[in-house]
């Protein structure tokens, strides 16, 4: 029978970037969205937070509101959270409604 060994709670994952990452940067690794809580130098071991509640940028304007409970996706090309799944990476759920004119949306990251 195979066994597993506990490593960590799982809200942070190790990350070694090719180029420097600033605190607050959103990093996508395949299908995993994480946030750097502190700066990470290029080629240095750091960590990304992959679980928690964050305010992310979102587009503002007509029909860009996001209701609480909606599934949201990270649009890496435009560096915004969106409800559009196509071409974007699943990030989590909106936990506080964001109106069309809001520039941020509150999201609970989930894997």
PyMOL commands that set and color helices and strands:
alter all, ss='L'
color gray80, all
select strands_A, chain A and resi 12-16+26-29+32-36+45-49+52-57+71-75+80-82+89-96+104-109
alter strands_A, ss='S'
color yellow, strands_A
deselect
rebuild
show_as cartoon
